[in-house]
Structures are given as structure tokens and as C-alpha cells.
Amino acid sequence: MVSAPTEEPAIIRTERGLTIAGTRITLYDVMDYLKVQYPQQLISEKLGLNHDQIRSALVYIETHHVEFEAEYQECLQTAKEIRQYWEERNRERFAKIAAMPPKPGQEALRAKLQAWKARIEA
């Protein structure tokens, strides 16, 4: 009699997409860091993954590279469309808020904020 393997899959498909089992971290999150050339250890630390989890994610991405890359590009396109939708929908509201005069009594706070912004831009 042959027993079935009891090992849980490391990568599962959820409503969020391909996800590392036991986490809410998607492979798309890992891929974002890989695209900007973060080392494996730093990705692991930033996403709170252990060695086995990050290794499983990288092996899956490498093994299913063509299919995963297509799915990743689709995910990026969807995110871009959602961002554009909300930017367009809120454009008038943001313009209205930007045109509002400062609240009375917050002059010192506003001056401090402007100085901070100038220091960052310099």
C-alpha cells in the first residue's frame, strides 16, 4: 500500500492570486522585490517570511516562469487600471481640497510643514 504524501503545498491559489501558504503574501509581492533586485534575505525580512517560504516562492517562480510572468503582468495591468479609475474619480475632490484656505490657527503648523517639504526636496 502506498501512502499519499502529507506535505502541504507551499504555494496555493486564493482569491488574491498565488499566495505563500499560511500567509497573506502573494508571489506578486515577492516578484515586485525581485524586479528591483532585492536580495533574497532582504525580501524575506521585509515580508516576514522564513527561509523555506521564500525558497518555495522563488522555486515556484523559476519553475513556472512563463505562466507566472504572464499572470504577474496581468496583475500589474489590473492594479494600474484600478489606480487610474480612483485617480480620475477623485480628481475633482482633490482639486477642491487643495484649493481650500488653511484653517485659522494652524499657521505655525503649516509653516513647519512647508519647511519640512522644502528640506526634503533640497
C-alpha positions in Angstrom: 0.0 0.0 0.0 1.4 3.4 -1.0 0.6 6.3 1.3 -0.3 9.7 0.0 2.1 12.5 0.7 1.0 14.5 3.7 3.1 17.6 2.8 1.1 20.7 2.4 1.6 22.7 -0.8 3.9 25.7 -0.3 2.1 27.9 -2.9 -1.7 28.0 -3.1 -4.2 29.9 -5.2 -6.5 32.1 -3.3 -8.8 35.0 -4.2 -5.7 37.2 -4.0 -3.8 35.1 -6.5 -0.8 32.8 -6.0 -0.1 33.0 -2.3 2.5 31.6 0.1 0.6 29.0 2.2 -0.1 30.2 5.7 0.4 33.9 4.9 -1.3 36.7 3.0 1.9 37.3 1.0 1.4 36.8 -2.7 4.0 35.8 -5.2 3.3 39.1 -6.9 4.6 40.8 -3.7 7.8 38.7 -3.9 8.1 39.5 -7.6 7.9 43.2 -7.0 11.0 43.0 -4.9 12.8 40.7 -7.3 12.2 43.2 -10.2 14.1 45.9 -8.2 16.8 43.4 -7.5 16.4 43.0 -3.7 18.5 40.1 -2.3 16.6 37.0 -1.1 17.4 37.7 2.6 16.1 41.3 2.4 12.9 40.2 0.7 12.4 37.6 3.4 12.9 40.2 6.2 10.6 42.8 4.6 7.8 40.3 4.0 8.3 38.4 7.3 8.9 35.0 5.6 11.1 32.2 6.8 13.8 30.6 4.7 11.6 27.7 3.5 8.8 30.1 2.4 10.9 32.4 0.4 12.8 29.5 -1.2 9.4 27.8 -2.1 8.3 31.1 -3.7 11.5 31.5 -5.7 11.4 27.9 -6.9 7.8 28.3 -8.0 8.5 31.5 -9.9 11.5 29.9 -11.6 9.8 26.6 -12.4 6.6 28.3 -13.8 8.4 31.4 -15.2 6.4 31.8 -18.4 3.0 31.3 -16.9 3.8 33.3 -13.8 5.3 36.2 -15.7 2.1 36.5 -17.8 -0.1 36.4 -14.7 2.2 39.0 -13.0 1.8 41.3 -15.9 -1.9 40.9 -15.8 -1.9 41.7 -12.1 0.2 44.9 -12.8 -2.2 45.9 -15.5 -5.2 45.4 -13.2 -3.6 47.5 -10.5 -2.8 50.3 -13.0 -6.4 50.3 -14.2 -7.7 50.5 -10.6 -5.3 53.3 -9.7 -6.3 55.3 -12.8 -10.0 54.8 -12.0 -9.7 56.1 -8.5 -7.4 59.0 -9.5 -10.0 60.1 -12.1 -12.9 59.6 -9.8 -11.3 61.7 -7.0 -9.6 64.3 -9.2 -12.2 67.0 -8.6 -12.3 66.3 -4.9 -8.5 66.5 -4.6 -8.6 69.8 -6.5 -11.3 71.1 -4.2 -9.4 70.2 -1.1 -6.1 71.7 -2.5 -8.0 75.0 -3.2 -9.4 75.2 0.4 -7.8 78.0 2.5 -5.8 76.9 5.5 -7.8 76.6 8.8 -7.3 79.5 11.2 -4.9 78.9 14.0 -2.8 76.5 12.0 -0.3 78.9 10.6 2.6 77.7 12.7 1.9 74.1 11.8 1.6 74.9 8.1 4.9 76.9 8.1 6.6 73.9 9.8 5.2 71.6 7.2 6.3 73.8 4.3 9.8 74.0 5.8 9.9 70.2 6.1 8.8 69.8 2.5 11.5 72.2 1.3 14.1 70.4 3.3 13.1 67.0 1.7 13.1 68.5 -1.8 16.5 70.0 -1.4 
